[in-house]
């Protein structure tokens, strides 16, 4: 299908009846010129509410569970009444009650059993996206734009890793084209739930962190879309977090690699997995602000026409933990210990944000997100239990008083003296560097510092490398 546009609206862009109106206006405007597929997140804070409800159910808190379910129902019924005319909202409200009833049934099973099976959690939390897809499709219909809500479980085929599933692209491509192309050819806008899919035998799954963005890119690739637009609440991809660096600027273009590295290192515009399905098909992505429609946003492409030299952005993460391991004697090879530790990290499904090692003492450290630390330590202690018990490996050390900053730019490769300038800028602020890592591509330099010096280090690097100024000059 020619010139197909896939648009994804995030939680804040779907966060209220007013925001859904804006998303619908954007969709209607684009639909007038070309075929459009919409992918939606749950309304802001709804996924957290659903997860809290399941935790209450597991703990046997039936009163708290019922109160949460009532909040879920009231918020979506209220949105129905605001979005739809009086003679048209009853059917939508009835559909909201049915979906809330589905969640109530699953949560009731958790309450009875006292456990949250991962497959049940995936089925339950997908209700948030199904509710927002229902609201947006109904509102578009009320506006005279033909639309239908579609569950991602009917389109995206995944493996059976519940909570963080990966798509099976060939099967997804077949199902997506079979279900969505006839709708598009008939002039209907499919409003697809983000974040969720299903195994080949129909068991509901979710795609993990950044899952709604990932859903949109999977569908864009499967349908050979001309473009993917991701609507958020920021103006685009910036040279730094503007809360830390007031002079930070929006980048007009970045490469897939730069965007993925920035996302991986803490930029909140998208998740790095989002870009993977798009690279081979060279589908451009726009990051846009649904709260500021006049802003052009950032375009993500395979290659820039004119490559700038030096860093293009600096990003940071504060909620991280540094885990260190060290063999206690030569009886344990550091290489073998690292291999087994990485095996444990793989079993924990945690993302390794940075890894650094020492050649003499054979010690090594890696950085993970704090919310994944408990699972990481559990898997490490299980996998390395014999080494720890017999003293071949020193006790695992954890430092949570750290932060990660990453300097990113394809133009950094071969730039002489750059690393020295970065380290000097940090040292001038009296911030101690704890660990350093740089990939062979020279695309990213990652640095771990003390948490209380993280903001100063980011500001110092941004100023030293004149990153914001370079972004402004490039636009001019």
Buried (B, 14 or more C-beta within 10 A) or exposed (E): BEEBBBBBBBBBBBBBBEBBBBBBBBBBEBBEEBBBBBBBBBBBBBBEBBBBBBBBBBEEBEEBBBEBBEBBBEBBBEBBEBBBEEEBBEEBBEBBBEBBEBBBEBBBBBBEEEEBEBBBBBBBBBBBBBBBBBBBBBBBBBBEBEBBBBBBBBBBBBBEBBBBBBBBBEBBBEBBBEBBBEBBEEEBBBBBBBBBBBBEEEBBBBBBBBBBBBBBBBBBBBBEBBBBBBBBBBBBBBBBBBEBBEBBBBBBBBBBBBBBBBBBBBBEBBBBBBBBBBBEEEBBBBBBBBBEEEEBBBBBBEEBEEEBBBBBBBBBBEEBBBBBBBBBEEEBEBEEBBEBBBEBBEBBBBBBBBBBBEEEEBBBBBBBBEEBBEBBBEBBEEBBEEBBEEEBBBEBEEBEEBBBBBBBBBBBEEBEEBBEBBBEBBEEBEBEBBBBBBEEEBBBBBBBBBBEBBBBBBBBBBBBBBBBBBBEEBEE
